Amino acid sequence: MFFTAVAALLVAAPAFAQDTAAQASSMDTATWVAITSGFAMAIASAACGYAQSKATAAACEGLARNPGARPGIQFSLILALVLIESMALYTFAIIFAKVVVPS
């Protein structure tokens, strides 16, 4: 009886594999665009977070070394943070245009 059950399972495996392959091929381009855009936004957000933390750390270090240079460092920090954040916003705008707007 054990060998009969094993034989039935071995014969049934290709049938289940064919069903899964048919379902996997039903994923259209829109599904892949949505998945890829999610990964793109995650990568852009992670890069922006890392860059902003490095810029802030460098500004704090510069202020600790030379407190008299605060106005110049503050302006440079704000400008750098704006440019870094614009990368995430541009990524979001491109994803929004690609995913939401029907083609």
Residue frames as qw, qx, qy, qz and C-alpha x, y, z in Angstrom:
[[0.000, 0.886, 0.464, 0.000, 0.00, 0.00, 0.00],
 [0.329, -0.756, 0.110, 0.555, 2.90, 2.36, 0.76],
 [0.366, -0.146, 0.599, 0.697, 4.42, 1.82, -2.69],
 [0.187, 0.630, 0.681, 0.322, 1.07, 2.45, -4.33],
 [0.134, -0.930, -0.251, 0.233, 0.75, 5.78, -2.54],
 [0.366, -0.581, 0.352, 0.636, 4.31, 6.78, -3.50],
 [0.347, 0.174, 0.708, 0.590, 3.68, 5.80, -7.12],
 [0.091, 0.809, 0.567, 0.127, 0.46, 7.84, -7.18],
 [0.227, -0.886, -0.027, 0.403, 2.27, 10.87, -5.79],
 [0.401, -0.353, 0.522, 0.665, 5.10, 10.54, -8.31],
 [0.273, 0.416, 0.717, 0.488, 2.65, 10.32, -11.19],
 [0.032, -0.884, -0.466, 0.028, 0.59, 13.25, -9.90],
 [0.406, -0.601, 0.051, 0.687, 3.59, 15.60, -9.56],
 [0.260, 0.045, 0.498, 0.826, 3.86, 16.47, -13.28],
 [0.056, -0.689, -0.640, -0.336, 0.15, 17.31, -13.35],
 [0.337, -0.842, -0.267, 0.326, 0.59, 19.77, -10.48],
 [0.427, -0.362, 0.275, 0.782, 3.66, 21.23, -12.17],
 [0.186, 0.371, 0.604, 0.680, 1.70, 21.89, -15.36],
 [0.186, -0.836, -0.509, -0.086, -1.01, 23.69, -13.41],
 [0.426, -0.725, -0.042, 0.540, 1.56, 25.91, -11.69],
 [0.386, -0.085, 0.447, 0.803, 3.27, 26.72, -14.98],
 [0.066, 0.615, 0.609, 0.496, -0.03, 27.80, -16.48],
 [0.304, -0.885, -0.330, 0.127, -0.70, 30.08, -13.53],
 [0.497, -0.523, 0.150, 0.676, 2.82, 31.52, -13.63],
 [0.319, 0.150, 0.518, 0.779, 2.53, 32.40, -17.31],
 [0.017, -0.782, -0.584, -0.218, -0.72, 34.25, -16.67],
 [0.323, -0.715, -0.127, 0.607, 1.20, 37.09, -14.98],
 [0.500, 0.767, 0.259, 0.307, 1.08, 39.92, -17.47],
 [0.481, 0.396, -0.124, 0.772, 3.35, 42.88, -17.95],
 [0.287, -0.733, -0.019, -0.617, 1.35, 45.15, -15.63],
 [0.846, -0.524, -0.100, 0.002, 1.96, 42.80, -12.73],
 [0.796, -0.003, -0.064, 0.601, 5.71, 42.82, -13.32],
 [0.188, 0.608, 0.000, 0.771, 5.73, 46.60, -13.69],
 [0.540, -0.736, -0.051, -0.406, 4.00, 46.94, -10.33],
 [0.897, -0.369, -0.056, 0.238, 6.41, 44.55, -8.62],
 [0.666, 0.233, -0.009, 0.708, 9.47, 46.17, -10.17],
 [0.008, -0.718, -0.031, -0.695, 8.30, 49.68, -9.33],
 [0.704, -0.692, -0.065, -0.145, 7.90, 48.68, -5.71],
 [0.852, -0.190, 0.011, 0.489, 11.48, 47.45, -5.62],
 [0.429, 0.498, 0.066, 0.751, 12.68, 50.62, -7.39],
 [0.289, -0.801, -0.041, -0.523, 10.98, 52.84, -4.84],
 [0.831, -0.547, -0.032, 0.093, 12.40, 50.78, -1.98],
 [0.767, 0.059, 0.031, 0.638, 15.93, 51.05, -3.37],
 [0.190, 0.639, 0.073, 0.742, 15.57, 54.80, -3.99],
 [0.519, -0.782, -0.065, -0.338, 14.21, 55.37, -0.48],
 [0.871, -0.382, -0.013, 0.309, 17.02, 53.36, 1.08],
 [0.615, 0.278, 0.052, 0.736, 19.63, 55.27, -0.91],
 [0.067, -0.750, -0.081, -0.653, 18.08, 58.60, 0.08],
 [0.703, -0.699, -0.069, -0.111, 17.97, 57.64, 3.74],
 [0.842, -0.176, 0.016, 0.510, 21.60, 56.59, 3.68],
 [0.428, 0.454, 0.090, 0.776, 22.70, 59.74, 1.84],
 [0.279, -0.805, -0.103, -0.513, 20.74, 62.00, 4.17],
 [0.790, -0.602, -0.044, 0.109, 22.23, 60.37, 7.24],
 [0.748, 0.022, 0.055, 0.661, 25.75, 60.74, 5.85],
 [0.191, 0.631, 0.121, 0.742, 25.14, 64.41, 4.96],
 [0.499, -0.797, -0.093, -0.327, 23.74, 65.16, 8.40],
 [0.852, -0.405, -0.019, 0.330, 26.62, 63.38, 10.12],
 [0.603, 0.254, 0.074, 0.752, 29.13, 65.33, 8.06],
 [0.067, -0.751, -0.118, -0.647, 27.38, 68.61, 8.88],
 [0.691, -0.714, -0.072, -0.087, 27.37, 67.80, 12.60],
 [0.828, -0.169, 0.025, 0.534, 31.04, 66.92, 12.45],
 [0.389, 0.487, 0.111, 0.774, 31.80, 70.17, 10.65],
 [0.323, -0.806, -0.102, -0.486, 29.88, 72.18, 13.23],
 [0.815, -0.554, -0.057, 0.159, 31.71, 70.43, 16.05],
 [0.730, 0.029, 0.064, 0.680, 35.07, 71.29, 14.53],
 [0.195, 0.076, 0.082, 0.974, 34.24, 74.89, 13.59],
 [0.045, 0.647, 0.698, -0.304, 31.12, 76.38, 15.21],
 [0.024, 0.593, -0.035, -0.804, 31.76, 79.73, 13.52],
 [0.081, 0.148, -0.709, -0.685, 31.04, 78.23, 10.10],
 [0.330, 0.338, 0.808, -0.353, 27.43, 77.45, 11.00],
 [0.486, 0.610, 0.116, -0.616, 25.70, 79.63, 8.33],
 [0.352, 0.523, -0.647, -0.430, 27.69, 78.13, 5.47],
 [0.017, -0.082, 0.995, -0.045, 27.35, 74.58, 6.72],
 [0.401, 0.389, 0.649, -0.517, 23.63, 75.01, 7.37],
 [0.516, 0.597, -0.137, -0.599, 23.02, 76.32, 3.84],
 [0.282, 0.409, -0.824, -0.272, 25.07, 73.53, 2.28],
 [0.173, 0.056, 0.950, -0.253, 23.26, 70.91, 4.38],
 [0.501, 0.487, 0.434, -0.569, 19.81, 72.17, 3.43],
 [0.484, 0.590, -0.396, -0.511, 20.76, 72.32, -0.25],
 [0.141, 0.288, -0.942, -0.097, 22.19, 68.80, -0.12],
 [0.305, 0.203, 0.848, -0.383, 19.11, 67.43, 1.65],
 [0.551, 0.554, 0.131, -0.611, 16.84, 69.02, -0.96],
 [0.437, 0.523, -0.623, -0.383, 18.81, 67.48, -3.81],
 [0.015, -0.139, 0.984, -0.107, 18.92, 64.08, -2.11],
 [0.417, 0.337, 0.679, -0.502, 15.18, 64.10, -1.41],
 [0.523, 0.539, -0.179, -0.636, 14.48, 65.09, -5.02],
 [0.186, 0.285, -0.907, -0.247, 15.90, 61.72, -6.10],
 [0.163, 0.234, 0.919, -0.271, 13.14, 59.91, -4.21],
 [0.406, 0.572, 0.312, -0.641, 10.51, 62.30, -5.53],
 [0.380, 0.506, -0.532, -0.562, 11.68, 61.85, -9.13],
 [0.062, 0.079, -0.993, -0.067, 11.60, 58.08, -8.68],
 [0.272, 0.401, 0.744, -0.460, 8.08, 58.30, -7.27],
 [0.420, 0.595, -0.014, -0.685, 6.94, 60.53, -10.16],
 [0.296, 0.375, -0.765, -0.431, 8.36, 58.16, -12.78],
 [0.031, 0.108, 0.986, -0.123, 6.75, 55.16, -11.10],
 [0.339, 0.498, 0.509, -0.614, 3.43, 57.01, -10.82],
 [0.425, 0.554, -0.292, -0.654, 3.54, 57.91, -14.51],
 [0.251, 0.273, -0.887, -0.276, 4.42, 54.36, -15.53],
 [0.018, -0.166, -0.964, 0.206, 2.06, 52.41, -13.27],
 [0.236, 0.494, 0.568, -0.615, -1.00, 54.61, -12.75],
 [0.400, 0.542, -0.199, -0.712, -1.38, 56.17, -16.19],
 [0.819, 0.212, 0.532, -0.036, -2.89, 53.53, -18.49],
 [0.167, -0.424, 0.600, 0.657, -0.96, 52.90, -21.67]]
